[in-house]
């Protein structure tokens, strides 16, 4: 990322999460999605983001 992290939007974090998931980096995807969820004002939307990008270190699959 070449941007100031303070200026990133929820969409920026979700784009990054999607890119990291596609690149096979699930933990980085989770971290970016968690930040996006933290910045969303709606609890249902935040929960939806967290459900999509679960923490791979707690997945017992």
TITILUM-994967 format. One line per field, with one value per residue (C-alpha): residue number from 1; residue in one letter; x, y, z. Coordinates in Angstrom, 1 decimal. Example, Ala and Ser with C-alpha at 12.3 -4.5 7.8 and 13.67 -1.06 7.14 Angstrom:
<sites>
n = c(1:2)
res = c(A:S)
u = c(12.3:13.7)
v = c(-4.5:-1.1)
w = c(7.8:7.1)
</sites>
This chain:
<sites>
n = c(1:2:3:4:5:6:7:8:9:10:11:12:13:14:15:16:17:18:19:20:21:22:23:24:25:26:27:28:29:30:31:32:33:34:35:36:37:38:39:40:41:42:43:44:45:46:47:48:49:50:51:52:53:54:55:56:57:58:59:60:61)
res = c(X:X:X:X:X:X:X:X:X:X:X:X:X:X:X:X:X:X:X:X:X:X:X:X:X:X:X:X:X:X:X:X:X:X:X:X:X:X:X:X:X:X:X:X:X:X:X:X:X:X:X:X:X:X:X:X:X:X:X:X:X)
u = c(0.0:1.3:-1.4:-1.4:-3.2:-5.3:-6.9:-7.9:-11.6:-13.6:-13.7:-9.9:-9.5:-12.1:-10.3:-7.1:-8.7:-10.1:-6.7:-5.0:-7.5:-7.1:-3.3:-3.6:-2.9:-5.9:-4.4:-3.6:-7.1:-8.6:-6.6:-7.6:-11.2:-11.2:-10.0:-12.8:-15.4:-14.1:-14.6:-18.2:-20.9:-23.5:-23.1:-24.8:-22.4:-19.4:-20.6:-21.1:-17.5:-16.1:-18.1:-16.7:-13.0:-12.8:-9.6:-7.7:-5.8:-9.0:-10.5:-10.6:-12.2)
v = c(0.0:3.4:5.3:6.8:4.1:6.8:7.7:4.2:3.4:0.3:-0.5:-0.2:-2.7:-5.1:-4.9:-5.8:-8.7:-10.0:-9.8:-11.5:-14.3:-14.8:-14.9:-17.7:-15.4:-16.1:-14.6:-11.3:-11.3:-11.8:-8.9:-6.5:-7.6:-7.2:-3.6:-3.0:-4.5:-2.3:0.8:-0.1:1.5:-1.2:-4.3:-6.6:-5.5:-5.9:-9.4:-10.3:-9.2:-11.2:-14.3:-14.1:-13.7:-15.9:-16.2:-19.2:-19.8:-20.8:-22.8:-26.4:-27.4)
w = c(0.0:-0.9:0.9:4.4:6.5:8.2:4.9:3.9:3.7:4.6:0.9:0.7:3.6:2.0:-1.4:0.4:2.2:-1.0:-2.7:0.2:0.2:-3.5:-3.1:-0.5:2.5:4.7:7.9:6.2:4.7:8.2:9.6:6.9:7.1:10.9:10.5:7.9:10.3:13.1:11.0:9.9:11.9:11.4:13.7:11.2:8.4:10.7:11.6:7.9:7.2:10.1:9.0:5.5:6.6:9.7:11.7:10.1:13.3:15.1:12.3:13.3:9.9)
</sites>
